[in-house]
Amino acid sequence: MVVIRLARGGAKARPFFNIVVADKRTRRDGRFIERIGFYNPIATASEESIRIALDRLTYWKSVGAQASPTVERLIDQAAKKAV
């Protein structure tokens, strides 16, 4: 099964997450199929905190990929910012 989930990056106490499409059986920070965005939980007001390529997101969902609950929440958050 293909999932859309977060892969952690950054340094200790400075998290940064990539939103990736990956096989469910791979490790959290391991191999992925495609990077479709990022999430920076500690972004300041002048920095971009979340970006998602919505065209790629709709493609992957159309072919059966399932988003994790956290990614679903971030998608809703990004949609509210876009409006």
N, CA and C atoms as an extended XYZ file, in Angstrom:
249
Properties=species:S:1:pos:R:3:atomname:S:1:resname:S:1:resid:I:1 pbc="F F F"
N         0.840       -1.173        0.000 N   MET     1
C         0.000        0.000        0.000 CA  MET     1
C         0.890        1.242        0.000 C   MET     1
N         0.452        2.267       -0.694 N   VAL     2
C         1.178        3.527       -0.773 CA  VAL     2
C         0.536        4.517        0.188 C   VAL     2
N         1.368        5.205        0.981 N   VAL     3
C         0.874        6.172        1.955 CA  VAL     3
C         1.553        7.516        1.743 C   VAL     3
N         0.858        8.557        2.165 N   ILE     4
C         1.412        9.906        2.168 CA  ILE     4
C         1.654       10.233        3.624 C   ILE     4
N         2.916       10.468        3.985 N   ARG     5
C         3.252       10.661        5.390 CA  ARG     5
C         4.399       11.638        5.537 C   ARG     5
N         4.755       11.914        6.795 N   LEU     6
C         5.846       12.822        7.094 CA  LEU     6
C         7.149       12.049        7.268 C   LEU     6
N         8.245       12.618        6.770 N   ALA     7
C         9.587       12.081        6.998 CA  ALA     7
C        10.369       13.169        7.706 C   ALA     7
N        10.903       12.851        8.880 N   ARG     8
C        11.557       13.867        9.692 CA  ARG     8
C        12.953       14.170        9.189 C   ARG     8
N        13.297       15.437        9.262 N   GLY     9
C        14.637       15.907        8.945 CA  GLY     9
C        15.009       16.973        9.958 C   GLY     9
N        16.021       17.753        9.655 N   GLY    10
C        16.427       18.816       10.571 CA  GLY    10
C        17.383       18.310       11.622 C   GLY    10
N        17.588       19.111       12.641 N   ALA    11
C        18.535       18.797       13.705 CA  ALA    11
C        17.782       18.515       15.005 C   ALA    11
N        18.550       18.154       16.010 N   LYS    12
C        17.956       17.911       17.315 CA  LYS    12
C        17.301       19.205       17.810 C   LYS    12
N        16.077       19.121       18.269 N   ALA    13
C        15.283       20.238       18.767 CA  ALA    13
C        14.937       21.264       17.688 C   ALA    13
N        15.190       20.974       16.418 N   ARG    14
C        14.799       21.846       15.304 CA  ARG    14
C        14.200       20.981       14.197 C   ARG    14
N        12.990       20.462       14.406 N   PRO    15
C        12.402       19.523       13.439 CA  PRO    15
C        12.017       20.187       12.134 C   PRO    15
N        12.084       19.405       11.084 N   PHE    16
C        11.640       19.796        9.746 CA  PHE    16
C        11.117       18.521        9.100 C   PHE    16
N         9.956       18.592        8.488 N   PHE    17
C         9.344       17.393        7.934 CA  PHE    17
C         9.110       17.547        6.439 C   PHE    17
N         9.438       16.517        5.686 N   ASN    18
C         9.079       16.432        4.279 CA  ASN    18
C         7.792       15.627        4.179 C   ASN    18
N         6.890       16.051        3.325 N   ILE    19
C         5.669       15.287        3.058 CA  ILE    19
C         5.988       14.413        1.856 C   ILE    19
N         5.997       13.094        2.077 N   VAL    20
C         6.456       12.167        1.046 CA  VAL    20
C         5.401       11.113        0.755 C   VAL    20
N         5.502       10.547       -0.440 N   VAL    21
C         4.707        9.392       -0.846 CA  VAL    21
C         5.643        8.197       -0.760 C   VAL    21
N         5.265        7.195        0.034 N   ALA    22
C         6.155        6.062        0.261 CA  ALA    22
C         5.360        4.773        0.388 C   ALA    22
N         6.058        3.665        0.248 N   ASP    23
C         5.469        2.363        0.517 CA  ASP    23
C         5.297        2.234        2.026 C   ASP    23
N         4.205        1.657        2.450 N   LYS    24
C         3.912        1.555        3.876 CA  LYS    24
C         4.964        0.746        4.641 C   LYS    24
N         5.636       -0.179        3.944 N   ARG    25
C         6.575       -1.063        4.623 CA  ARG    25
C         7.945       -0.442        4.862 C   ARG    25
N         8.227        0.712        4.257 N   THR    26
C         9.545        1.336        4.449 CA  THR    26
C         9.596        2.115        5.749 C   THR    26
N        10.817        2.401        6.181 N   ARG    27
C        11.009        3.140        7.421 CA  ARG    27
C        10.515        4.574        7.277 C   ARG    27
N        10.274        5.206        8.406 N   ARG    28
C         9.738        6.571        8.393 CA  ARG    28
C        10.631        7.527        7.607 C   ARG    28
N        11.928        7.481        7.828 N   ASP    29
C        12.856        8.396        7.156 CA  ASP    29
C        13.609        7.709        6.026 C   ASP    29
N        13.137        6.551        5.611 N   GLY    30
C        13.827        5.776        4.584 CA  GLY    30
C        13.437        6.182        3.181 C   GLY    30
N        13.472        5.203        2.291 N   ARG    31
C        13.214        5.436        0.873 CA  ARG    31
C        11.777        5.898        0.647 C   ARG    31
N        11.606        6.792       -0.299 N   PHE    32
C        10.275        7.271       -0.660 CA  PHE    32
C        10.151        7.351       -2.170 C   PHE    32
N         8.930        7.447       -2.654 N   ILE    33
C         8.668        7.501       -4.089 CA  ILE    33
C         8.778        8.929       -4.599 C   ILE    33
N         8.141        9.867       -3.889 N   GLU    34
C         8.138       11.251       -4.330 CA  GLU    34
C         7.955       12.180       -3.136 C   GLU    34
N         8.648       13.308       -3.158 N   ARG    35
C         8.477       14.348       -2.148 CA  ARG    35
C         7.485       15.351       -2.718 C   ARG    35
N         6.371       15.577       -2.000 N   ILE    36
C         5.342       16.474       -2.531 CA  ILE    36
C         5.186       17.746       -1.714 C   ILE    36
N         5.978       17.929       -0.682 N   GLY    37
C         5.883       19.155        0.092 CA  GLY    37
C         6.725       19.104        1.340 C   GLY    37
N         6.548       20.131        2.183 N   PHE    38
C         7.263       20.169        3.452 CA  PHE    38
C         6.403       20.832        4.511 C   PHE    38
N         6.805       20.626        5.778 N   TYR    39
C         6.152       21.241        6.927 CA  TYR    39
C         7.232       21.642        7.910 C   TYR    39
N         7.241       22.919        8.275 N   ASN    40
C         8.206       23.445        9.234 CA  ASN    40
C         7.433       23.929       10.453 C   ASN    40
N         7.373       23.124       11.531 N   PRO    41
C         6.536       23.484       12.677 CA  PRO    41
C         7.068       24.663       13.483 C   PRO    41
N         8.337       25.031       13.320 N   ILE    42
C         8.900       26.128       14.096 CA  ILE    42
C         9.219       27.336       13.228 C   ILE    42
N         8.512       27.493       12.131 N   ALA    43
C         8.725       28.624       11.223 CA  ALA    43
C         8.293       29.921       11.899 C   ALA    43
N         9.044       30.961       11.638 N   THR    44
C         8.670       32.274       12.146 CA  THR    44
C         7.606       32.871       11.224 C   THR    44
N         7.128       34.045       11.573 N   ALA    45
C         6.059       34.665       10.787 CA  ALA    45
C         6.500       34.987        9.363 C   ALA    45
N         7.783       35.266        9.167 N   SER    46
C         8.260       35.628        7.833 CA  SER    46
C         8.587       34.410        6.967 C   SER    46
N         8.670       33.233        7.564 N   GLU    47
C         9.001       32.019        6.830 CA  GLU    47
C         7.739       31.245        6.457 C   GLU    47
N         7.852       30.468        5.401 N   GLU    48
C         6.750       29.612        4.971 CA  GLU    48
C         6.740       28.355        5.841 C   GLU    48
N         5.592       28.024        6.411 N   SER    49
C         5.552       26.881        7.320 CA  SER    49
C         5.112       25.591        6.643 C   SER    49
N         4.325       25.700        5.577 N   ILE    50
C         3.849       24.488        4.915 CA  ILE    50
C         3.681       24.759        3.425 C   ILE    50
N         4.062       23.771        2.624 N   ARG    51
C         3.851       23.839        1.175 CA  ARG    51
C         3.544       22.433        0.692 C   ARG    51
N         2.466       22.303       -0.084 N   ILE    52
C         2.078       21.012       -0.643 CA  ILE    52
C         1.752       21.214       -2.117 C   ILE    52
N         2.296       20.346       -2.964 N   ALA    53
C         1.965       20.370       -4.391 CA  ALA    53
C         0.608       19.682       -4.550 C   ALA    53
N        -0.437       20.487       -4.633 N   LEU    54
C        -1.796       19.943       -4.640 CA  LEU    54
C        -2.090       19.095       -5.868 C   LEU    54
N        -1.462       19.409       -7.000 N   ASP    55
C        -1.692       18.589       -8.188 CA  ASP    55
C        -1.144       17.178       -7.993 C   ASP    55
N         0.030       17.053       -7.387 N   ARG    56
C         0.605       15.732       -7.124 CA  ARG    56
C        -0.173       15.008       -6.026 C   ARG    56
N        -0.665       15.755       -5.043 N   LEU    57
C        -1.473       15.163       -3.978 CA  LEU    57
C        -2.745       14.546       -4.544 C   LEU    57
N        -3.435       15.267       -5.419 N   THR    58
C        -4.664       14.726       -6.004 CA  THR    58
C        -4.362       13.524       -6.896 C   THR    58
N        -3.218       13.560       -7.597 N   TYR    59
C        -2.848       12.402       -8.420 CA  TYR    59
C        -2.655       11.171       -7.552 C   TYR    59
N        -1.858       11.288       -6.503 N   TRP    60
C        -1.571       10.120       -5.667 CA  TRP    60
C        -2.820        9.601       -4.967 C   TRP    60
N        -3.695       10.508       -4.542 N   LYS    61
C        -4.947       10.051       -3.930 CA  LYS    61
C        -5.830        9.354       -4.957 C   LYS    61
N        -5.775        9.796       -6.225 N   SER    62
C        -6.607        9.175       -7.258 CA  SER    62
C        -6.151        7.763       -7.594 C   SER    62
N        -4.872        7.464       -7.377 N   VAL    63
C        -4.389        6.115       -7.657 CA  VAL    63
C        -4.376        5.238       -6.401 C   VAL    63
N        -4.950        5.732       -5.291 N   GLY    64
C        -5.162        4.891       -4.127 CA  GLY    64
C        -4.280        5.137       -2.929 C   GLY    64
N        -3.422        6.156       -2.954 N   ALA    65
C        -2.580        6.441       -1.787 CA  ALA    65
C        -3.447        7.004       -0.670 C   ALA    65
N        -3.130        6.607        0.558 N   GLN    66
C        -3.872        7.087        1.713 CA  GLN    66
C        -2.976        7.979        2.552 C   GLN    66
N        -3.500        9.122        2.961 N   ALA    67
C        -2.736       10.062        3.778 CA  ALA    67
C        -2.852        9.690        5.250 C   ALA    67
N        -1.781        9.928        5.997 N   SER    68
C        -1.820        9.699        7.438 CA  SER    68
C        -2.713       10.761        8.074 C   SER    68
N        -3.202       10.526        9.288 N   PRO    69
C        -4.062       11.532        9.936 CA  PRO    69
C        -3.377       12.886       10.091 C   PRO    69
N        -2.099       12.892       10.396 N   THR    70
C        -1.371       14.148       10.545 CA  THR    70
C        -1.283       14.887        9.218 C   THR    70
N        -1.029       14.169        8.146 N   VAL    71
C        -0.953       14.799        6.830 CA  VAL    71
C        -2.327       15.317        6.418 C   VAL    71
N        -3.399       14.612        6.739 N   GLU    72
C        -4.747       15.103        6.455 CA  GLU    72
C        -4.985       16.436        7.156 C   GLU    72
N        -4.552       16.535        8.405 N   ARG    73
C        -4.700       17.778        9.157 CA  ARG    73
C        -3.902       18.900        8.504 C   ARG    73
N        -2.691       18.599        8.043 N   LEU    74
C        -1.865       19.603        7.386 CA  LEU    74
C        -2.444       20.034        6.044 C   LEU    74
N        -3.070       19.107        5.327 N   ILE    75
C        -3.715       19.440        4.051 CA  ILE    75
C        -4.850       20.425        4.297 C   ILE    75
N        -5.654       20.177        5.329 N   ASP    76
C        -6.738       21.096        5.669 CA  ASP    76
C        -6.184       22.466        6.055 C   ASP    76
N        -5.093       22.466        6.809 N   GLN    77
C        -4.458       23.704        7.232 CA  GLN    77
C        -3.932       24.483        6.023 C   GLN    77
N        -3.322       23.800        5.056 N   ALA    78
C        -2.806       24.464        3.869 CA  ALA    78
C        -3.939       24.989        2.992 C   ALA    78
N        -5.049       24.268        2.936 N   ALA    79
C        -6.195       24.712        2.150 CA  ALA    79
C        -6.790       25.991        2.723 C   ALA    79
N        -6.831       26.094        4.051 N   LYS    80
C        -7.351       27.308        4.688 CA  LYS    80
C        -6.440       28.496        4.405 C   LYS    80
N        -5.122       28.275        4.381 N   LYS    81
C        -4.183       29.345        4.082 CA  LYS    81
C        -4.306       29.812        2.638 C   LYS    81
N        -4.601       28.902        1.736 N   ALA    82
C        -4.685       29.230        0.312 CA  ALA    82
C        -5.916       30.087       -0.003 C   ALA    82
N        -6.938       29.999        0.804 N   VAL    83
C        -8.181       30.752        0.552 CA  VAL    83
C        -8.065       32.161        1.029 C   VAL    83
